[in-house]
């Protein structure tokens, strides 16, 4: 399968640079999967597209559906500082905590920062020092962080770090991004990118869905650099994903298993939730067990979904692994046709963009 099969032209003006003026006011495109009716007794809406709004989501779900969200929390992982000595500008994106104050990080300009090089990051109240320990490919480094006093490294990062907005958002982060680039149900710190499908939810919308009989459960997958990592190969099957840490608690595992036993529909909020669920299902041969570990499952057309029946997601980059996952569930031709219609109707794309529901 060619990566070029997942290409499309997107006007730059449709790439959302800021969130909607108010959370929960995004547009919603609904794509009905081939052969699947919305309700028992209704005619199938095979391949049909509907246009709505995210606050009308309950119209497309039904009593008994299980909505599964990713409760990961974005931390301000982007550090701006200087090289020591010399004072040249340096940027560091913290990818994952390796323990003992060691971090996997992307460093720029990487070619000038060899093992032993030092950096300094100054915030309003604290200072962080960093040393390059190991050099890896594509600008990746293993670094060690330390503070100048008894404050924790994590606290200092929160003091001076910037929200790591995706590279296609061509503006500096603002104070408001600390709220808007975070879901209202974020709990578990660890992501460098938001599970963006969840950004559309307000507490009011969640309450409405609960009143309509839609059950909700939360798992955790910490979104890493792989969400931005380009597909650098020509054949889809040759691509691999960076592993990302996920966890599913015992109560949530039982909620999911019960819903599947009862034949109820599982609606995943986001591609991150989908990958974690399907990775866990593969490990348990279709049964979810309480677990934590690293997911590197790459989902593309031809994949056999064991848990996920429907998906709420954003509109993704061309030729990206996220678009391939969406096409695996909705069908490549149908999804790309829906994308074409979204472009015609001026939907907003990517992280701060509008929403798409595949049912």
C-alpha positions in Angstrom: 0.0 0.0 0.0 1.5 3.4 -1.0 1.7 6.3 1.4 0.8 8.5 -1.6 -2.7 6.9 -1.5 -3.3 9.0 1.6 -2.4 12.3 0.1 -4.7 15.3 -0.4 -4.4 19.0 -1.1 -5.4 21.3 1.8 -5.5 25.1 1.5 -3.2 26.6 4.2 -6.0 28.9 5.3 -8.0 25.9 6.6 -5.3 24.9 9.1 -6.6 26.2 12.4 -4.2 28.5 14.2 -6.3 29.2 17.2 -9.1 27.4 19.0 -12.7 28.4 18.5 -13.8 31.4 20.4 -15.6 29.2 22.9 -15.0 25.5 23.6 -17.7 23.2 22.3 -18.7 25.3 19.3 -16.9 23.3 16.6 -18.5 21.9 13.5 -19.1 18.2 13.2 -18.9 16.1 10.1 -20.6 12.7 10.5 -19.6 9.8 8.2 -21.7 6.7 8.3 -19.7 3.5 7.7 -20.8 1.2 4.9 -23.6 -1.1 5.9 -24.1 0.1 9.4 -27.4 1.6 10.5 -27.6 4.4 13.0 -30.4 2.7 14.9 -32.0 -0.7 15.0 -34.9 -0.7 12.5 -33.6 2.3 10.5 -32.4 2.1 7.0 -28.6 2.0 6.7 -27.0 5.2 5.7 -24.1 3.5 4.0 -21.4 6.0 3.2 -23.6 9.0 3.8 -22.2 12.3 5.1 -24.0 14.7 7.5 -23.0 18.1 8.7 -23.8 19.1 12.2 -22.2 20.7 15.3 -20.3 19.1 18.2 -23.0 20.2 20.7 -25.4 18.0 18.8 -23.2 14.9 19.2 -25.9 13.1 21.2 -28.1 13.0 18.1 -25.6 10.5 16.6 -25.0 8.4 19.7 -27.5 6.2 21.5 -28.4 4.9 24.9 -25.9 2.2 25.9 -23.0 3.5 23.9 -19.7 3.5 25.8 -17.6 6.6 25.2 -14.0 6.0 25.9 -11.7 9.0 26.4 -8.0 9.6 27.0 -7.4 11.4 30.3 -3.8 12.2 29.7 -2.6 15.8 30.6 -0.3 17.9 28.5 2.7 19.4 30.3 4.7 22.5 29.1 7.4 20.4 27.5 9.0 23.1 25.3 12.0 24.8 27.0 13.7 27.9 25.5 17.2 28.7 26.8 20.9 29.2 26.0 23.9 27.1 25.4 26.6 27.2 28.1 29.1 28.7 27.6 28.5 31.0 24.6 24.9 32.0 25.2 23.6 30.9 21.8 19.8 30.2 21.6 18.7 26.6 22.2 15.3 24.9 22.2 14.5 21.6 23.9 11.3 19.5 23.6 11.0 17.0 26.4 9.6 13.8 25.1 9.6 11.4 28.0 10.9 11.0 31.5 13.5 8.2 31.7 13.9 8.5 35.5 16.7 9.9 37.7 16.0 13.4 36.0 17.0 11.9 32.6 14.8 12.8 29.7 14.5 11.8 26.1 14.4 15.1 24.2 14.5 16.8 20.9 17.2 19.5 20.9 17.8 22.4 18.4 20.3 23.2 17.0 21.2 19.5 17.5 24.4 19.5 15.5 26.1 21.9 17.9 25.1 20.0 21.0 27.3 16.9 21.5 27.5 14.7 24.7 28.9 16.9 27.5 27.3 20.1 26.2 25.3 22.1 28.7 22.2 24.3 28.5 20.5 26.7 30.8 16.8 27.6 31.0 15.6 30.5 33.1 12.0 31.0 34.2 10.2 33.6 36.3 11.1 31.9 39.5 13.4 29.0 38.8 16.4 27.9 36.7 17.0 24.6 35.0 20.4 23.3 34.0 20.7 20.5 31.3 23.6 18.3 30.2 23.6 16.3 27.0 24.3 12.6 27.9 23.8 10.8 24.6 23.2 11.7 21.0 20.7 9.9 18.8 19.1 10.2 15.3 17.0 13.1 14.0 18.0 15.6 16.8 17.1 13.2 19.6 19.2 13.5 22.8 19.3 11.9 26.2 19.7 14.8 28.7 19.8 15.3 32.5 18.0 18.2 34.2 18.7 19.7 37.5 17.6 22.8 39.5 19.6 25.3 41.5 17.6 24.7 44.7 15.3 22.2 46.4 12.5 22.7 43.9 11.6 19.7 41.9 12.5 19.5 38.2 8.8 19.0 37.4 7.9 22.2 39.2 10.6 24.2 37.4 9.4 22.8 34.1 5.9 24.1 34.9 7.3 27.5 35.8 9.2 28.1 32.6 7.9 25.6 30.0 5.9 26.5 26.9 2.9 24.4 25.7 4.3 22.4 22.8 1.9 23.4 20.0 2.2 21.4 16.8 4.6 22.7 14.2 1.8 23.6 11.8 0.5 26.2 14.3 2.6 29.2 13.1 2.5 31.3 16.3 4.1 31.3 19.7 2.1 29.7 22.5 -0.1 32.0 24.7 -1.2 31.7 28.3 -4.7 30.7 27.1 -3.2 27.6 25.4 -2.5 26.1 28.8 -6.3 25.8 29.1 -7.5 25.3 25.5 -4.8 22.8 24.5 -6.1 20.5 27.3 -9.2 18.4 27.7 -11.7 19.3 30.5 -11.1 15.8 31.9 -7.3 15.7 31.7 -5.9 14.0 34.8 -2.7 12.1 34.2 0.3 14.3 33.4 2.6 13.1 30.7 1.7 14.2 27.1 3.6 16.5 24.8 0.5 16.8 22.6 -3.2 16.9 23.4 -5.6 14.1 22.4 -7.2 16.7 20.2 -10.6 15.0 19.7 -11.2 15.5 23.4 -10.7 19.3 23.1 -14.3 19.6 21.8 -16.0 18.5 25.0 -17.4 20.8 27.6 -18.7 19.6 30.9 -22.1 20.5 29.7 -21.8 18.2 26.7 -20.5 15.4 28.9 -23.5 15.9 31.2 -25.9 15.8 28.3 -24.5 12.6 27.0 -24.7 11.0 30.4 -28.4 12.0 30.7 -29.0 10.4 27.3 -27.6 7.1 28.6 -24.1 7.3 27.1 -21.7 5.7 29.5 -18.1 7.1 29.8 -14.8 5.6 30.8 -11.3 6.9 30.8 -8.0 5.3 29.9 -4.6 6.9 29.7 -2.1 7.1 26.8 0.6 9.7 26.9 0.9 11.2 23.5 4.6 11.4 22.3 6.6 12.7 19.4 5.2 10.0 17.2 2.1 12.0 16.8 4.1 14.6 14.8 6.6 12.1 13.2 6.4 12.1 9.4 6.0 8.9 7.5 9.4 8.8 5.8 8.8 5.6 3.7 7.0 5.0 0.4 5.1 1.9 1.5 2.7 2.1 4.4 3.7 -1.4 5.7 7.3 -0.2 6.2 6.4 2.5 8.7 6.8 2.0 12.4 5.5 4.1 15.3 7.3 5.2 18.4 5.9 3.4 21.5 3.7 5.4 23.8 2.9 4.6 27.5 -0.7 3.6 28.2 -2.6 2.3 31.2 -6.1 0.8 31.8 -7.4 0.4 35.3 -9.3 -2.7 36.6 -12.7 -0.9 36.9 -12.4 0.5 33.3 -11.3 -2.9 31.9 -14.5 -4.4 33.4 -16.7 -1.5 32.0 -15.3 -2.1 28.5 -15.6 -5.9 28.7 -19.2 -5.6 30.0 -20.2 -3.3 27.2 -18.8 -5.7 24.6 -20.5 -8.7 26.2 -23.8 -6.9 26.1 -23.3 -6.0 22.4 -23.1 -2.3 23.0 -21.2 0.1 20.8 -17.8 1.4 21.8 -17.1 4.9 20.7 -13.4 6.0 20.9 -12.6 9.6 21.4 -9.5 10.1 19.3 -6.8 8.0 17.6 -4.8 7.7 20.8 -7.7 6.1 22.6 -8.2 3.8 19.6 -4.6 2.6 19.5 -4.5 2.0 23.2 -7.7 0.0 23.2 -6.8 -2.1 20.2 -3.3 -2.8 21.5 -4.8 -4.0 24.8 -7.4 -6.1 22.9 -4.7 -7.8 20.9 -2.7 -8.6 24.1 -5.8 -10.1 25.7 -7.2 -11.7 22.5 -10.2 -9.5 22.5 -10.6 -9.3 26.3 -9.3 -6.2 28.2 -7.3 -6.9 31.3 -6.0 -4.2 33.7 -2.6 -3.3 32.3 0.1 -0.7 31.7 2.8 -0.8 29.1 4.0 0.6 25.8 1.8 0.7 22.7 3.4 0.9 19.2 0.4 -0.6 17.3 0.3 0.9 13.7 -3.3 0.8 12.4 -3.9 1.2 8.7 -6.5 -0.2 6.2 -6.9 -3.9 6.5 -6.7 -3.8 10.3 -9.3 -5.9 12.1 -10.8 -3.8 14.9 -11.7 -5.9 18.0 -13.1 -3.2 20.2 -13.7 0.1 18.5 -17.0 0.5 16.7 -17.1 4.3 16.2 -14.6 7.1 16.4 -14.7 10.8 17.1 -11.6 12.5 15.7 -10.2 15.7 14.2 -9.1 16.1 10.6 -5.5 14.9 10.1 -2.4 15.6 8.1 -2.1 14.1 4.6 0.1 11.0 4.4 0.1 10.7 8.2 -0.3 7.6 10.4 -3.3 9.2 12.0 -5.1 9.6 8.7 -4.3 6.0 7.9 -6.0 4.9 11.2 -9.1 6.9 10.4 -9.2 5.3 6.9 -8.9 1.8 8.4 -12.1 2.4 10.3 -14.1 4.5 7.8 -12.7 3.2 4.5 -10.1 5.1 2.5 -12.3 6.3 -0.3 -15.1 7.3 2.0 -12.8 9.2 4.4 -11.0 11.0 1.6 -14.4 11.9 0.0 -15.5 13.3 3.4 -12.2 15.3 3.7 -12.9 16.7 0.2 -16.4 17.8 1.3 -15.0 19.3 4.5 -12.5 21.3 2.5 -15.3 22.6 0.2 -17.4 23.6 3.3 -14.4 25.3 4.9 -14.0 23.0 8.0 -11.0 23.9 10.2 -8.3 21.2 10.1 -5.8 19.7 12.6 -5.4 20.2 16.4 -7.6 23.3 16.9 -9.9 22.4 14.1 -13.4 20.8 13.7 -14.5 17.3 14.5 -15.4 14.2 12.5 -17.5 11.3 13.7 -17.4 7.9 12.0 -20.3 5.7 13.1 
